[in-house]
Amino acid sequence: MEYLSAMLRALRGTGLMANPKKCVIGRVEVRYLGFHLDPGQVRPQISKTAVVATCPRPKTKKEVRQFLGLARYYSRFVPNYSDLTSPLTDLTKKEVPDPVQWTELCQQVFNLVKAALCAEQMQRLVEHASNVYQHANKTC
């Protein structure tokens, strides 16, 4: 209770106000800005990552950029995200023609990013991501 009192004093001291209708006190878990916050845990909200899961395959550079931007918001949950998505990022380069040349590797990375953000058992996906990343480095 003393933490609550200290927080309310701090708000009052800065001239800020809290709307009691919008405040929830004593919750163990909170959903905030697309994240699900538990004690000691931060996870993406399932309802938000479902948007990523339903993305169709990009056909143009603009669509690739849109997908990467959407997925980047939750990139902290995908180890080596920037390395993993480099085949998709390469599609957005100036010298690459539009519509993009979609390869099997691009499809694997696309599916992997979508699955990694939506799966509950991320460890298996991380291992698979590592394999795809190693394969991508060998072929590029």
N, CA, C and O atoms as CSV, one atom per row, in Angstrom:
chain,resi,resn,atom,element,x,y,z
A,1,MET,N,N,0.816,-1.189,0.000
A,1,MET,CA,C,0.000,0.000,0.000
A,1,MET,C,C,0.864,1.259,0.000
A,1,MET,O,O,0.471,2.294,-0.538
A,2,GLU,N,N,2.052,1.157,0.613
A,2,GLU,CA,C,2.901,2.344,0.651
A,2,GLU,C,C,3.435,2.691,-0.742
A,2,GLU,O,O,3.700,3.858,-1.028
A,3,TYR,N,N,3.596,1.672,-1.622
A,3,TYR,CA,C,4.011,1.948,-2.996
A,3,TYR,C,C,2.943,2.750,-3.730
A,3,TYR,O,O,3.248,3.686,-4.469
A,4,LEU,N,N,1.706,2.374,-3.517
A,4,LEU,CA,C,0.591,3.088,-4.136
A,4,LEU,C,C,0.545,4.532,-3.652
A,4,LEU,O,O,0.366,5.453,-4.450
A,5,SER,N,N,0.704,4.729,-2.350
A,5,SER,CA,C,0.705,6.088,-1.794
A,5,SER,C,C,1.856,6.901,-2.367
A,5,SER,O,O,1.679,8.071,-2.706
A,6,ALA,N,N,3.023,6.297,-2.478
A,6,ALA,CA,C,4.186,7.001,-3.032
A,6,ALA,C,C,3.947,7.369,-4.489
A,6,ALA,O,O,4.311,8.462,-4.923
A,7,MET,N,N,3.336,6.461,-5.249
A,7,MET,CA,C,3.068,6.746,-6.656
A,7,MET,C,C,2.060,7.882,-6.797
A,7,MET,O,O,2.238,8.774,-7.626
A,8,LEU,N,N,1.015,7.851,-5.998
A,8,LEU,CA,C,0.013,8.919,-6.069
A,8,LEU,C,C,0.593,10.262,-5.637
A,8,LEU,O,O,0.245,11.297,-6.206
A,9,ARG,N,N,1.483,10.257,-4.629
A,9,ARG,CA,C,2.157,11.504,-4.226
A,9,ARG,C,C,3.031,12.027,-5.368
A,9,ARG,O,O,3.067,13.228,-5.634
A,10,ALA,N,N,3.730,11.118,-6.033
A,10,ALA,CA,C,4.589,11.519,-7.153
A,10,ALA,C,C,3.757,12.125,-8.279
A,10,ALA,O,O,4.145,13.135,-8.866
A,11,LEU,N,N,2.619,11.514,-8.577
A,11,LEU,CA,C,1.727,12.071,-9.599
A,11,LEU,C,C,1.260,13.466,-9.206
A,11,LEU,O,O,1.297,14.394,-10.014
A,12,ARG,N,N,0.821,13.607,-7.965
A,12,ARG,CA,C,0.332,14.891,-7.481
A,12,ARG,C,C,1.444,15.939,-7.506
A,12,ARG,O,O,1.202,17.099,-7.841
A,13,GLY,N,N,2.662,15.530,-7.152
A,13,GLY,CA,C,3.801,16.447,-7.124
A,13,GLY,C,C,4.162,16.983,-8.491
A,13,GLY,O,O,4.692,18.089,-8.598
A,14,THR,N,N,3.888,16.226,-9.538
A,14,THR,CA,C,4.195,16.682,-10.901
A,14,THR,C,C,3.001,17.342,-11.568
A,14,THR,O,O,3.096,17.809,-12.703
A,15,GLY,N,N,1.870,17.381,-10.860
A,15,GLY,CA,C,0.683,18.009,-11.431
A,15,GLY,C,C,-0.118,17.088,-12.339
A,15,GLY,O,O,-1.039,17.540,-13.019
A,16,LEU,N,N,0.222,15.799,-12.359
A,16,LEU,CA,C,-0.516,14.847,-13.189
A,16,LEU,C,C,-1.692,14.281,-12.407
A,16,LEU,O,O,-1.686,14.267,-11.176
A,17,MET,N,N,-2.688,13.821,-13.130
A,17,MET,CA,C,-3.865,13.244,-12.496
A,17,MET,C,C,-4.119,11.859,-13.067
A,17,MET,O,O,-3.804,11.592,-14.226
A,18,ALA,N,N,-4.687,10.982,-12.258
A,18,ALA,CA,C,-5.051,9.641,-12.693
A,18,ALA,C,C,-6.573,9.537,-12.691
A,18,ALA,O,O,-7.229,9.914,-11.719
A,19,ASN,N,N,-7.119,9.030,-13.773
A,19,ASN,CA,C,-8.560,8.843,-13.880
A,19,ASN,C,C,-8.932,7.523,-13.200
A,19,ASN,O,O,-8.537,6.460,-13.678
A,20,PRO,N,N,-9.683,7.569,-12.096
A,20,PRO,CA,C,-10.018,6.331,-11.375
A,20,PRO,C,C,-10.754,5.303,-12.231
A,20,PRO,O,O,-10.632,4.102,-11.994
A,21,LYS,N,N,-11.519,5.766,-13.228
A,21,LYS,CA,C,-12.237,4.829,-14.086
A,21,LYS,C,C,-11.288,4.022,-14.966
A,21,LYS,O,O,-11.618,2.916,-15.396
A,22,LYS,N,N,-10.097,4.586,-15.231
A,22,LYS,CA,C,-9.141,3.917,-16.102
A,22,LYS,C,C,-8.040,3.209,-15.325
A,22,LYS,O,O,-7.227,2.506,-15.924
A,23,CYS,N,N,-7.994,3.375,-14.022
A,23,CYS,CA,C,-6.952,2.774,-13.194
A,23,CYS,C,C,-7.388,1.415,-12.666
A,23,CYS,O,O,-8.539,1.217,-12.277
A,24,VAL,N,N,-6.460,0.503,-12.662
A,24,VAL,CA,C,-6.683,-0.819,-12.093
A,24,VAL,C,C,-5.545,-1.062,-11.111
A,24,VAL,O,O,-4.373,-1.003,-11.483
A,25,ILE,N,N,-5.886,-1.331,-9.876
A,25,ILE,CA,C,-4.877,-1.491,-8.832
A,25,ILE,C,C,-4.880,-2.928,-8.344
A,25,ILE,O,O,-5.936,-3.528,-8.140
A,26,GLY,N,N,-3.681,-3.473,-8.161
A,26,GLY,CA,C,-3.543,-4.805,-7.601
A,26,GLY,C,C,-3.611,-5.936,-8.609
A,26,GLY,O,O,-3.770,-7.093,-8.218
A,27,ARG,N,N,-3.497,-5.637,-9.895
A,27,ARG,CA,C,-3.541,-6.694,-10.920
A,27,ARG,C,C,-2.193,-7.399,-10.989
A,27,ARG,O,O,-1.144,-6.779,-10.810
A,28,VAL,N,N,-2.233,-8.672,-11.245
A,28,VAL,CA,C,-1.017,-9.460,-11.377
A,28,VAL,C,C,-0.491,-9.389,-12.804
A,28,VAL,O,O,0.720,-9.428,-13.021
A,29,GLU,N,N,-1.383,-9.285,-13.769
A,29,GLU,CA,C,-0.970,-9.196,-15.169
A,29,GLU,C,C,-1.680,-8.022,-15.834
A,29,GLU,O,O,-2.796,-7.648,-15.473
A,30,VAL,N,N,-0.982,-7.454,-16.825
A,30,VAL,CA,C,-1.496,-6.275,-17.507
A,30,VAL,C,C,-1.227,-6.415,-18.999
A,30,VAL,O,O,-0.204,-6.966,-19.405
A,31,ARG,N,N,-2.140,-5.920,-19.799
A,31,ARG,CA,C,-1.924,-5.821,-21.251
A,31,ARG,C,C,-1.707,-4.348,-21.559
A,31,ARG,O,O,-2.534,-3.497,-21.232
A,32,TYR,N,N,-0.556,-4.062,-22.206
A,32,TYR,CA,C,-0.191,-2.674,-22.444
A,32,TYR,C,C,0.614,-2.566,-23.731
A,32,TYR,O,O,1.613,-3.266,-23.903
A,33,LEU,N,N,0.186,-1.698,-24.626
A,33,LEU,CA,C,0.879,-1.418,-25.886
A,33,LEU,C,C,1.243,-2.677,-26.671
A,33,LEU,O,O,2.339,-2.776,-27.223
A,34,GLY,N,N,0.329,-3.628,-26.718
A,34,GLY,CA,C,0.550,-4.836,-27.501
A,34,GLY,C,C,1.343,-5.906,-26.783
A,34,GLY,O,O,1.689,-6.926,-27.380
A,35,PHE,N,N,1.641,-5.689,-25.492
A,35,PHE,CA,C,2.396,-6.661,-24.720
A,35,PHE,C,C,1.555,-7.164,-23.558
A,35,PHE,O,O,0.684,-6.460,-23.049
A,36,HIS,N,N,1.832,-8.387,-23.154
A,36,HIS,CA,C,1.183,-9.016,-22.007
A,36,HIS,C,C,2.248,-9.061,-20.913
A,36,HIS,O,O,3.238,-9.782,-21.041
A,37,LEU,N,N,2.052,-8.299,-19.845
A,37,LEU,CA,C,3.044,-8.183,-18.780
A,37,LEU,C,C,2.607,-8.991,-17.569
A,37,LEU,O,O,1.554,-8.737,-16.985
A,38,ASP,N,N,3.427,-9.966,-17.201
A,38,ASP,CA,C,3.243,-10.781,-16.005
A,38,ASP,C,C,4.419,-10.472,-15.084
A,38,ASP,O,O,5.386,-9.847,-15.517
A,39,PRO,N,N,4.357,-10.896,-13.828
A,39,PRO,CA,C,5.529,-10.697,-12.964
A,39,PRO,C,C,6.768,-11.370,-13.563
A,39,PRO,O,O,6.821,-12.593,-13.691
A,40,GLY,N,N,7.745,-10.567,-13.921
A,40,GLY,CA,C,8.988,-11.085,-14.478
A,40,GLY,C,C,8.903,-11.563,-15.911
A,40,GLY,O,O,9.842,-12.201,-16.388
A,41,GLN,N,N,7.818,-11.286,-16.623
A,41,GLN,CA,C,7.636,-11.780,-17.990
A,41,GLN,C,C,7.014,-10.720,-18.880
A,41,GLN,O,O,6.122,-9.980,-18.466
A,42,VAL,N,N,7.499,-10.664,-20.100
A,42,VAL,CA,C,6.899,-9.818,-21.126
A,42,VAL,C,C,6.687,-10.697,-22.351
A,42,VAL,O,O,7.624,-11.321,-22.849
A,43,ARG,N,N,5.442,-10.739,-22.834
A,43,ARG,CA,C,5.110,-11.540,-24.015
A,43,ARG,C,C,4.294,-10.690,-24.966
A,43,ARG,O,O,3.642,-9.736,-24.544
A,44,PRO,N,N,4.325,-11.029,-26.256
A,44,PRO,CA,C,3.435,-10.309,-27.176
A,44,PRO,C,C,1.990,-10.738,-26.940
A,44,PRO,O,O,1.725,-11.890,-26.596
A,45,GLN,N,N,1.065,-9.810,-27.125
A,45,GLN,CA,C,-0.347,-10.158,-27.002
A,45,GLN,C,C,-0.761,-11.020,-28.186
A,45,GLN,O,O,-0.436,-10.711,-29.333
A,46,ILE,N,N,-1.461,-12.077,-27.909
A,46,ILE,CA,C,-1.878,-13.010,-28.957
A,46,ILE,C,C,-2.768,-12.309,-29.979
A,46,ILE,O,O,-2.656,-12.563,-31.179
A,47,SER,N,N,-3.643,-11.436,-29.511
A,47,SER,CA,C,-4.542,-10.751,-30.445
A,47,SER,C,C,-3.775,-9.862,-31.414
A,47,SER,O,O,-4.213,-9.648,-32.545
A,48,LYS,N,N,-2.635,-9.344,-30.976
A,48,LYS,CA,C,-1.826,-8.475,-31.849
A,48,LYS,C,C,-0.973,-9.287,-32.811
A,48,LYS,O,O,-0.824,-8.918,-33.976
A,49,THR,N,N,-0.413,-10.392,-32.329
A,49,THR,CA,C,0.423,-11.201,-33.215
A,49,THR,C,C,-0.416,-11.959,-34.239
A,49,THR,O,O,0.107,-12.411,-35.258
A,50,ALA,N,N,-1.709,-12.101,-33.976
A,50,ALA,CA,C,-2.593,-12.747,-34.952
A,50,ALA,C,C,-2.633,-11.951,-36.250
A,50,ALA,O,O,-2.838,-12.517,-37.324
A,51,VAL,N,N,-2.439,-10.649,-36.152
A,51,VAL,CA,C,-2.386,-9.802,-37.345
A,51,VAL,C,C,-1.196,-10.210,-38.210
A,51,VAL,O,O,-1.302,-10.273,-39.434
A,52,VAL,N,N,-0.067,-10.486,-37.567
A,52,VAL,CA,C,1.115,-10.936,-38.303
A,52,VAL,C,C,0.847,-12.300,-38.933
A,52,VAL,O,O,1.232,-12.551,-40.075
A,53,ALA,N,N,0.192,-13.168,-38.189
A,53,ALA,CA,C,-0.065,-14.533,-38.675
A,53,ALA,C,C,-0.951,-14.557,-39.911
A,53,ALA,O,O,-0.851,-15.473,-40.727
A,54,THR,N,N,-1.812,-13.565,-40.058
A,54,THR,CA,C,-2.738,-13.554,-41.193
A,54,THR,C,C,-2.233,-12.743,-42.381
A,54,THR,O,O,-2.941,-12.582,-43.375
A,55,CYS,N,N,-1.014,-12.235,-42.276
A,55,CYS,CA,C,-0.464,-11.452,-43.395
A,55,CYS,C,C,-0.294,-12.337,-44.627
A,55,CYS,O,O,0.264,-13.430,-44.534
A,56,PRO,N,N,-0.769,-11.872,-45.772
A,56,PRO,CA,C,-0.525,-12.623,-47.007
A,56,PRO,C,C,0.916,-12.425,-47.471
A,56,PRO,O,O,1.600,-11.511,-47.009
A,57,ARG,N,N,1.368,-13.265,-48.369
A,57,ARG,CA,C,2.727,-13.152,-48.894
A,57,ARG,C,C,2.885,-11.816,-49.615
A,57,ARG,O,O,2.071,-11.475,-50.473
A,58,PRO,N,N,3.924,-11.062,-49.273
A,58,PRO,CA,C,4.146,-9.782,-49.955
A,58,PRO,C,C,4.507,-9.980,-51.426
A,58,PRO,O,O,5.214,-10.920,-51.788
A,59,LYS,N,N,4.016,-9.092,-52.246
A,59,LYS,CA,C,4.298,-9.170,-53.682
A,59,LYS,C,C,5.129,-7.988,-54.176
A,59,LYS,O,O,5.777,-8.078,-55.219
A,60,THR,N,N,5.114,-6.883,-53.436
A,60,THR,CA,C,5.856,-5.684,-53.826
A,60,THR,C,C,6.804,-5.279,-52.700
A,60,THR,O,O,6.694,-5.760,-51.573
A,61,LYS,N,N,7.734,-4.387,-53.027
A,61,LYS,CA,C,8.660,-3.889,-52.016
A,61,LYS,C,C,7.905,-3.225,-50.863
A,61,LYS,O,O,8.251,-3.407,-49.695
A,62,LYS,N,N,6.891,-2.471,-51.198
A,62,LYS,CA,C,6.113,-1.774,-50.179
A,62,LYS,C,C,5.476,-2.779,-49.212
A,62,LYS,O,O,5.483,-2.565,-48.000
A,63,GLU,N,N,4.931,-3.864,-49.745
A,63,GLU,CA,C,4.311,-4.880,-48.898
A,63,GLU,C,C,5.348,-5.599,-48.033
A,63,GLU,O,O,5.064,-5.946,-46.887
A,64,VAL,N,N,6.550,-5.823,-48.575
A,64,VAL,CA,C,7.625,-6.435,-47.790
A,64,VAL,C,C,7.995,-5.501,-46.634
A,64,VAL,O,O,8.151,-5.947,-45.498
A,65,ARG,N,N,8.133,-4.207,-46.927
A,65,ARG,CA,C,8.443,-3.219,-45.879
A,65,ARG,C,C,7.349,-3.185,-44.810
A,65,ARG,O,O,7.647,-3.091,-43.620
A,66,GLN,N,N,6.097,-3.260,-45.228
A,66,GLN,CA,C,4.992,-3.246,-44.273
A,66,GLN,C,C,5.058,-4.464,-43.352
A,66,GLN,O,O,4.889,-4.338,-42.139
A,67,PHE,N,N,5.302,-5.635,-43.925
A,67,PHE,CA,C,5.399,-6.840,-43.106
A,67,PHE,C,C,6.566,-6.741,-42.132
A,67,PHE,O,O,6.416,-7.035,-40.946
A,68,LEU,N,N,7.730,-6.325,-42.634
A,68,LEU,CA,C,8.906,-6.221,-41.763
A,68,LEU,C,C,8.682,-5.210,-40.646
A,68,LEU,O,O,9.114,-5.434,-39.516
A,69,GLY,N,N,8.015,-4.107,-40.945
A,69,GLY,CA,C,7.725,-3.107,-39.924
A,69,GLY,C,C,6.795,-3.639,-38.860
A,69,GLY,O,O,6.991,-3.392,-37.670
A,70,LEU,N,N,5.790,-4.364,-39.285
A,70,LEU,CA,C,4.838,-4.959,-38.348
A,70,LEU,C,C,5.529,-5.998,-37.466
A,70,LEU,O,O,5.334,-6.021,-36.251
A,71,ALA,N,N,6.332,-6.850,-38.083
A,71,ALA,CA,C,7.026,-7.900,-37.330
A,71,ALA,C,C,8.117,-7.324,-36.436
A,71,ALA,O,O,8.385,-7.872,-35.367
A,72,ARG,N,N,8.749,-6.233,-36.849
A,72,ARG,CA,C,9.846,-5.645,-36.073
A,72,ARG,C,C,9.376,-5.184,-34.698
A,72,ARG,O,O,10.160,-5.191,-33.749
A,73,TYR,N,N,8.124,-4.788,-34.571
A,73,TYR,CA,C,7.616,-4.338,-33.277
A,73,TYR,C,C,7.792,-5.427,-32.216
A,73,TYR,O,O,8.008,-5.127,-31.042
A,74,TYR,N,N,7.698,-6.681,-32.631
A,74,TYR,CA,C,7.856,-7.802,-31.706
A,74,TYR,C,C,9.171,-8.551,-31.930
A,74,TYR,O,O,9.298,-9.700,-31.507
A,75,SER,N,N,10.138,-7.932,-32.578
A,75,SER,CA,C,11.381,-8.608,-32.935
A,75,SER,C,C,12.186,-9.074,-31.726
A,75,SER,O,O,13.012,-9.977,-31.853
A,76,ARG,N,N,11.966,-8.484,-30.573
A,76,ARG,CA,C,12.711,-8.894,-29.388
A,76,ARG,C,C,12.414,-10.343,-29.002
A,76,ARG,O,O,13.169,-10.944,-28.237
A,77,PHE,N,N,11.331,-10.907,-29.521
A,77,PHE,CA,C,10.958,-12.281,-29.197
A,77,PHE,C,C,11.516,-13.284,-30.212
A,77,PHE,O,O,11.326,-14.491,-30.059
A,78,VAL,N,N,12.192,-12.796,-31.230
A,78,VAL,CA,C,12.771,-13.670,-32.257
A,78,VAL,C,C,14.286,-13.461,-32.247
A,78,VAL,O,O,14.772,-12.434,-32.722
A,79,PRO,N,N,15.036,-14.430,-31.707
A,79,PRO,CA,C,16.488,-14.288,-31.674
A,79,PRO,C,C,17.061,-14.101,-33.077
A,79,PRO,O,O,16.603,-14.726,-34.034
A,80,ASN,N,N,18.054,-13.245,-33.184
A,80,ASN,CA,C,18.730,-12.952,-34.459
A,80,ASN,C,C,17.745,-12.465,-35.518
A,80,ASN,O,O,17.871,-12.807,-36.694
A,81,TYR,N,N,16.776,-11.673,-35.101
A,81,TYR,CA,C,15.720,-11.221,-36.011
A,81,TYR,C,C,16.295,-10.560,-37.263
A,81,TYR,O,O,15.901,-10.905,-38.377
A,82,SER,N,N,17.207,-9.629,-37.096
A,82,SER,CA,C,17.708,-8.906,-38.271
A,82,SER,C,C,18.499,-9.813,-39.197
A,82,SER,O,O,18.413,-9.676,-40.418
A,83,ASP,N,N,19.270,-10.741,-38.635
A,83,ASP,CA,C,19.995,-11.701,-39.474
A,83,ASP,C,C,19.025,-12.644,-40.176
A,83,ASP,O,O,19.173,-12.952,-41.359
A,84,LEU,N,N,18.041,-13.089,-39.426
A,84,LEU,CA,C,17.053,-14.022,-39.971
A,84,LEU,C,C,16.271,-13.394,-41.122
A,84,LEU,O,O,16.037,-14.044,-42.141
A,85,THR,N,N,15.869,-12.144,-40.965
A,85,THR,CA,C,15.032,-11.495,-41.973
A,85,THR,C,C,15.833,-10.824,-43.088
A,85,THR,O,O,15.257,-10.139,-43.933
A,86,SER,N,N,17.137,-11.009,-43.100
A,86,SER,CA,C,17.944,-10.356,-44.141
A,86,SER,C,C,17.527,-10.724,-45.569
A,86,SER,O,O,17.602,-9.860,-46.443
A,87,PRO,N,N,17.088,-11.971,-45.858
A,87,PRO,CA,C,16.612,-12.234,-47.221
A,87,PRO,C,C,15.398,-11.374,-47.600
A,87,PRO,O,O,15.254,-10.979,-48.757
A,88,LEU,N,N,14.531,-11.087,-46.628
A,88,LEU,CA,C,13.381,-10.222,-46.913
A,88,LEU,C,C,13.811,-8.764,-47.013
A,88,LEU,O,O,13.310,-8.017,-47.854
A,89,THR,N,N,14.737,-8.365,-46.155
A,89,THR,CA,C,15.236,-6.985,-46.195
A,89,THR,C,C,15.933,-6.713,-47.531
A,89,THR,O,O,15.819,-5.620,-48.086
A,90,ASP,N,N,16.645,-7.702,-48.035
A,90,ASP,CA,C,17.329,-7.545,-49.326
A,90,ASP,C,C,16.340,-7.266,-50.461
A,90,ASP,O,O,16.699,-6.624,-51.448
A,91,LEU,N,N,15.116,-7.738,-50.329
A,91,LEU,CA,C,14.100,-7.491,-51.359
A,91,LEU,C,C,13.695,-6.028,-51.447
A,91,LEU,O,O,13.115,-5.607,-52.448
A,92,THR,N,N,13.991,-5.249,-50.413
A,92,THR,CA,C,13.573,-3.842,-50.394
A,92,THR,C,C,14.644,-2.903,-50.929
A,92,THR,O,O,14.440,-1.690,-50.963
A,93,LYS,N,N,15.777,-3.445,-51.346
A,93,LYS,CA,C,16.869,-2.600,-51.853
A,93,LYS,C,C,16.471,-1.934,-53.167
A,93,LYS,O,O,15.623,-2.422,-53.915
A,94,LYS,N,N,17.111,-0.817,-53.408
A,94,LYS,CA,C,16.782,0.006,-54.573
A,94,LYS,C,C,16.972,-0.745,-55.895
A,94,LYS,O,O,16.167,-0.594,-56.814
A,95,GLU,N,N,18.026,-1.547,-55.991
A,95,GLU,CA,C,18.332,-2.229,-57.256
A,95,GLU,C,C,17.472,-3.466,-57.522
A,95,GLU,O,O,17.534,-4.038,-58.610
A,96,VAL,N,N,16.684,-3.874,-56.553
A,96,VAL,CA,C,15.817,-5.048,-56.715
A,96,VAL,C,C,14.538,-4.618,-57.444
A,96,VAL,O,O,13.932,-3.607,-57.088
A,97,PRO,N,N,14.126,-5.384,-58.465
A,97,PRO,CA,C,12.923,-4.989,-59.219
A,97,PRO,C,C,11.641,-5.128,-58.392
A,97,PRO,O,O,11.569,-5.883,-57.422
A,98,ASP,N,N,10.650,-4.375,-58.818
A,98,ASP,CA,C,9.334,-4.431,-58.175
A,98,ASP,C,C,8.349,-4.896,-59.236
A,98,ASP,O,O,8.326,-4.246,-60.281
A,99,PRO,N,N,7.555,-5.908,-59.111
A,99,PRO,CA,C,7.323,-6.745,-57.938
A,99,PRO,C,C,8.533,-7.612,-57.612
A,99,PRO,O,O,9.361,-7.889,-58.480
A,100,VAL,N,N,8.631,-8.035,-56.361
A,100,VAL,CA,C,9.806,-8.744,-55.873
A,100,VAL,C,C,9.858,-10.180,-56.387
A,100,VAL,O,O,8.839,-10.795,-56.703
A,101,GLN,N,N,11.089,-10.685,-56.458
A,101,GLN,CA,C,11.338,-12.073,-56.859
A,101,GLN,C,C,11.314,-12.922,-55.592
A,101,GLN,O,O,12.295,-12.950,-54.850
A,102,TRP,N,N,10.216,-13.607,-55.340
A,102,TRP,CA,C,10.014,-14.364,-54.103
A,102,TRP,C,C,10.618,-15.740,-54.258
A,102,TRP,O,O,10.210,-16.500,-55.136
A,103,THR,N,N,11.596,-16.078,-53.408
A,103,THR,CA,C,12.277,-17.372,-53.477
A,103,THR,C,C,11.777,-18.300,-52.379
A,103,THR,O,O,11.012,-17.893,-51.505
A,104,GLU,N,N,12.214,-19.541,-52.436
A,104,GLU,CA,C,11.869,-20.513,-51.397
A,104,GLU,C,C,12.435,-20.083,-50.044
A,104,GLU,O,O,11.783,-20.258,-49.015
A,105,LEU,N,N,13.649,-19.521,-50.045
A,105,LEU,CA,C,14.247,-19.036,-48.802
A,105,LEU,C,C,13.411,-17.896,-48.206
A,105,LEU,O,O,13.197,-17.848,-46.995
A,106,CYS,N,N,12.946,-16.990,-49.054
A,106,CYS,CA,C,12.083,-15.899,-48.588
A,106,CYS,C,C,10.810,-16.464,-47.958
A,106,CYS,O,O,10.357,-15.972,-46.925
A,107,GLN,N,N,10.239,-17.485,-48.573
A,107,GLN,CA,C,9.019,-18.090,-48.039
A,107,GLN,C,C,9.285,-18.752,-46.696
A,107,GLN,O,O,8.470,-18.648,-45.779
A,108,GLN,N,N,10.429,-19.438,-46.573
A,108,GLN,CA,C,10.782,-20.071,-45.300
A,108,GLN,C,C,10.935,-19.032,-44.198
A,108,GLN,O,O,10.420,-19.207,-43.094
A,109,VAL,N,N,11.644,-17.952,-44.502
A,109,VAL,CA,C,11.853,-16.894,-43.518
A,109,VAL,C,C,10.522,-16.246,-43.156
A,109,VAL,O,O,10.249,-16.008,-41.980
A,110,PHE,N,N,9.709,-15.964,-44.139
A,110,PHE,CA,C,8.385,-15.361,-43.929
A,110,PHE,C,C,7.546,-16.226,-42.992
A,110,PHE,O,O,6.974,-15.728,-42.022
A,111,ASN,N,N,7.476,-17.518,-43.286
A,111,ASN,CA,C,6.704,-18.449,-42.451
A,111,ASN,C,C,7.295,-18.564,-41.052
A,111,ASN,O,O,6.564,-18.644,-40.064
A,112,LEU,N,N,8.613,-18.571,-40.974
A,112,LEU,CA,C,9.282,-18.716,-39.687
A,112,LEU,C,C,9.027,-17.514,-38.784
A,112,LEU,O,O,8.759,-17.684,-37.594
A,113,VAL,N,N,9.105,-16.313,-39.325
A,113,VAL,CA,C,8.851,-15.106,-38.535
A,113,VAL,C,C,7.412,-15.108,-38.041
A,113,VAL,O,O,7.152,-14.814,-36.874
A,114,LYS,N,N,6.490,-15.435,-38.913
A,114,LYS,CA,C,5.082,-15.491,-38.515
A,114,LYS,C,C,4.870,-16.523,-37.414
A,114,LYS,O,O,4.188,-16.247,-36.428
A,115,ALA,N,N,5.448,-17.702,-37.577
A,115,ALA,CA,C,5.289,-18.766,-36.584
A,115,ALA,C,C,5.962,-18.403,-35.264
A,115,ALA,O,O,5.420,-18.676,-34.192
A,116,ALA,N,N,7.135,-17.794,-35.338
A,116,ALA,CA,C,7.868,-17.445,-34.118
A,116,ALA,C,C,7.105,-16.438,-33.272
A,116,ALA,O,O,7.162,-16.488,-32.043
A,117,LEU,N,N,6.403,-15.540,-33.909
A,117,LEU,CA,C,5.661,-14.533,-33.167
A,117,LEU,C,C,4.327,-15.053,-32.648
A,117,LEU,O,O,3.731,-14.447,-31.757
A,118,CYS,N,N,3.860,-16.149,-33.186
A,118,CYS,CA,C,2.534,-16.651,-32.812
A,118,CYS,C,C,2.572,-17.956,-32.043
A,118,CYS,O,O,1.545,-18.385,-31.515
A,119,ALA,N,N,3.721,-18.595,-31.965
A,119,ALA,CA,C,3.806,-19.901,-31.323
A,119,ALA,C,C,4.068,-19.770,-29.837
A,119,ALA,O,O,4.745,-18.844,-29.390
A,120,GLU,N,N,3.532,-20.693,-29.089
A,120,GLU,CA,C,3.777,-20.698,-27.649
A,120,GLU,C,C,5.091,-21.397,-27.323
A,120,GLU,O,O,5.769,-21.027,-26.365
A,121,GLN,N,N,5.447,-22.382,-28.097
A,121,GLN,CA,C,6.700,-23.090,-27.835
A,121,GLN,C,C,7.759,-22.540,-28.768
A,121,GLN,O,O,8.049,-23.122,-29.813
A,122,MET,N,N,8.330,-21.417,-28.380
A,122,MET,CA,C,9.258,-20.711,-29.247
A,122,MET,C,C,10.615,-21.391,-29.336
A,122,MET,O,O,11.348,-21.134,-30.291
A,123,GLN,N,N,10.986,-22.245,-28.390
A,123,GLN,CA,C,12.309,-22.855,-28.392
A,123,GLN,C,C,12.547,-23.684,-29.654
A,123,GLN,O,O,13.616,-23.602,-30.260
A,124,ARG,N,N,11.553,-24.485,-30.049
A,124,ARG,CA,C,11.708,-25.279,-31.266
A,124,ARG,C,C,11.865,-24.379,-32.482
A,124,ARG,O,O,12.637,-24.682,-33.391
A,125,LEU,N,N,11.133,-23.274,-32.496
A,125,LEU,CA,C,11.225,-22.350,-33.614
A,125,LEU,C,C,12.562,-21.639,-33.649
A,125,LEU,O,O,13.092,-21.365,-34.726
A,126,VAL,N,N,13.116,-21.336,-32.477
A,126,VAL,CA,C,14.424,-20.695,-32.422
A,126,VAL,C,C,15.478,-21.613,-33.012
A,126,VAL,O,O,16.356,-21.166,-33.750
A,127,GLU,N,N,15.391,-22.906,-32.686
A,127,GLU,CA,C,16.331,-23.868,-33.252
A,127,GLU,C,C,16.171,-23.940,-34.770
A,127,GLU,O,O,17.165,-23.975,-35.496
A,128,HIS,N,N,14.935,-23.962,-35.250
A,128,HIS,CA,C,14.683,-23.995,-36.692
A,128,HIS,C,C,15.188,-22.712,-37.349
A,128,HIS,O,O,15.747,-22.751,-38.445
A,129,ALA,N,N,14.991,-21.581,-36.680
A,129,ALA,CA,C,15.458,-20.297,-37.208
A,129,ALA,C,C,16.966,-20.315,-37.371
A,129,ALA,O,O,17.502,-19.808,-38.356
A,130,SER,N,N,17.639,-20.896,-36.405
A,130,SER,CA,C,19.088,-20.996,-36.477
A,130,SER,C,C,19.509,-21.818,-37.685
A,130,SER,O,O,20.471,-21.470,-38.368
A,131,ASN,N,N,18.790,-22.912,-37.954
A,131,ASN,CA,C,19.102,-23.752,-39.117
A,131,ASN,C,C,18.865,-22.996,-40.424
A,131,ASN,O,O,19.683,-23.078,-41.340
A,132,VAL,N,N,17.765,-22.270,-40.520
A,132,VAL,CA,C,17.472,-21.500,-41.733
A,132,VAL,C,C,18.525,-20.413,-41.921
A,132,VAL,O,O,18.984,-20.173,-43.037
A,133,TYR,N,N,18.904,-19.760,-40.829
A,133,TYR,CA,C,19.913,-18.701,-40.892
A,133,TYR,C,C,21.240,-19.254,-41.397
A,133,TYR,O,O,21.884,-18.645,-42.250
A,134,GLN,N,N,21.655,-20.423,-40.865
A,134,GLN,CA,C,22.886,-21.037,-41.309
A,134,GLN,C,C,22.805,-21.416,-42.783
A,134,GLN,O,O,23.773,-21.239,-43.522
A,135,HIS,N,N,21.658,-21.935,-43.215
A,135,HIS,CA,C,21.457,-22.283,-44.623
A,135,HIS,C,C,21.529,-21.023,-45.500
A,135,HIS,O,O,22.123,-21.041,-46.578
A,136,ALA,N,N,20.923,-19.942,-45.028
A,136,ALA,CA,C,20.932,-18.698,-45.792
A,136,ALA,C,C,22.354,-18.163,-45.944
A,136,ALA,O,O,22.710,-17.658,-47.009
A,137,ASN,N,N,23.160,-18.265,-44.911
A,137,ASN,CA,C,24.533,-17.791,-44.989
A,137,ASN,C,C,25.377,-18.630,-45.938
A,137,ASN,O,O,26.292,-18.115,-46.580
A,138,LYS,N,N,25.072,-19.914,-46.028
A,138,LYS,CA,C,25.823,-20.794,-46.926
A,138,LYS,C,C,25.452,-20.535,-48.393
A,138,LYS,O,O,26.297,-20.673,-49.277
A,139,THR,N,N,24.195,-20.163,-48.653
A,139,THR,CA,C,23.755,-20.000,-50.033
A,139,THR,C,C,23.971,-18.593,-50.565
A,139,THR,O,O,23.986,-18.386,-51.779
A,140,CYS,N,N,24.139,-17.629,-49.677
A,140,CYS,CA,C,24.299,-16.229,-50.134
A,140,CYS,C,C,25.754,-15.863,-50.330
A,140,CYS,O,O,26.060,-14.732,-50.709
